[in-house]
Amino acid sequence: MLNLGMSIYIPVIFVSALYYAIGHFINKENAKILLAGYNFMTDKERKKFDIDNYLVSFKSFFKNQAVYSFFIFQICYPLSHNKKSAILLWSLYIIIALVYFLVKSNKTN
């Protein structure tokens, strides 16, 4: 049975692996199905949208997010007095990073 110290790593590792998988497996062919917003565009709108450059930043963001979020947790966990606060800070970082990416990607496209 897992103790509380190790079980707190399960969501962190899962989310990091999921983010890396998103960054690794998304491509131009499956973007029509997987990317919200892009999948509802008409063919004319898709031709105007620079999917290649968007995917470069999208893939880079999610791969970096997988690594950085794990390291953020690794830093917060031993420094926090309450272990729940480490998860809270980690979650806050993820939310802020996603909002930043959404704002940045909306400005460029």
C-alpha positions as CSV (number, residue, x, y, z in Angstrom):
1,M,0.0,0.0,0.0
2,L,1.3,3.5,-0.9
3,N,2.0,5.9,1.9
4,L,0.8,9.5,1.7
5,G,4.3,10.8,0.8
6,M,4.4,8.7,-2.3
7,S,0.8,8.8,-3.3
8,I,0.9,12.5,-3.7
9,Y,3.3,12.0,-6.7
10,I,0.7,9.9,-8.6
11,P,-1.3,12.9,-10.0
12,V,1.8,14.9,-10.7
13,I,3.4,12.1,-12.7
14,F,0.2,11.3,-14.5
15,V,-0.4,14.9,-15.5
16,S,3.3,15.3,-16.6
17,A,3.1,12.1,-18.7
18,L,-0.2,13.3,-20.2
19,Y,1.1,16.7,-21.1
20,Y,4.2,15.1,-22.7
21,A,2.0,12.7,-24.7
22,I,-0.2,15.6,-25.9
23,G,2.9,17.5,-27.0
24,H,4.4,14.4,-28.7
25,F,1.4,12.8,-30.5
26,I,-0.5,15.8,-31.8
27,N,0.2,16.5,-35.5
28,K,-1.3,18.1,-38.5
29,E,-3.4,15.1,-39.4
30,N,-5.0,14.6,-36.1
31,A,-5.4,18.3,-35.2
32,K,-8.7,18.3,-37.2
33,I,-10.1,16.0,-34.5
34,L,-8.2,16.9,-31.4
35,L,-7.7,20.6,-31.3
36,A,-10.6,22.6,-29.9
37,G,-11.6,25.4,-32.2
38,Y,-9.6,24.1,-35.1
39,N,-11.9,21.1,-35.4
40,F,-15.0,23.4,-35.9
41,M,-13.4,25.6,-38.6
42,T,-14.5,25.3,-42.1
43,D,-12.0,24.2,-44.7
44,K,-11.6,27.8,-45.9
45,E,-10.8,28.9,-42.3
46,R,-8.4,26.1,-41.9
47,K,-6.5,27.1,-45.0
48,K,-6.1,30.6,-43.6
49,F,-4.9,29.4,-40.2
50,D,-1.2,28.7,-39.9
51,I,-1.4,25.3,-38.3
52,D,2.2,24.4,-38.8
53,N,3.5,27.3,-36.7
54,Y,0.8,26.9,-34.2
55,L,1.7,23.2,-33.7
56,V,5.3,24.1,-33.2
57,S,4.4,26.3,-30.3
58,F,1.7,24.0,-29.0
59,K,3.9,20.9,-29.0
60,S,6.8,22.9,-27.4
61,F,4.5,24.3,-24.7
62,F,3.1,21.0,-23.6
63,K,6.4,19.2,-23.6
64,N,8.0,22.0,-21.6
65,Q,4.9,22.1,-19.3
66,A,5.3,18.4,-18.6
67,V,8.9,18.9,-17.4
68,Y,8.5,22.3,-15.7
69,S,5.4,21.4,-13.8
70,F,7.1,18.3,-12.4
71,F,10.1,20.3,-11.3
72,I,7.9,23.0,-9.8
73,F,6.3,20.3,-7.7
74,Q,9.7,18.8,-6.8
75,I,10.7,22.3,-5.5
76,C,7.4,23.0,-3.7
77,Y,6.9,19.7,-2.0
78,P,9.9,19.7,0.4
79,L,9.7,23.4,1.0
80,S,6.0,23.5,2.0
81,H,4.9,22.8,5.6
82,N,1.5,21.5,4.5
83,K,1.9,18.9,1.6
84,K,-1.5,20.0,0.3
85,S,-0.1,23.4,-0.4
86,A,2.5,21.9,-2.7
87,I,-0.3,20.4,-4.8
88,L,-2.1,23.8,-4.7
89,L,1.0,25.7,-5.9
90,W,1.6,23.1,-8.6
91,S,-2.1,23.4,-9.7
92,L,-1.8,27.1,-9.7
93,Y,1.3,27.0,-11.9
94,I,-0.5,24.8,-14.4
95,I,-3.5,27.1,-14.6
96,I,-1.4,30.2,-15.0
97,A,0.7,28.6,-17.7
98,L,-2.4,27.4,-19.6
99,V,-4.0,30.9,-19.4
100,Y,-0.7,32.4,-20.6
101,F,-0.5,30.0,-23.6
102,L,-4.2,30.7,-24.5
103,V,-3.6,34.5,-24.4
104,K,-0.3,34.2,-26.3
105,S,-1.8,31.9,-29.0
106,N,-4.8,34.1,-29.5
107,K,-2.6,37.2,-30.1
108,T,-0.5,35.5,-32.7
109,N,-3.3,33.8,-34.7
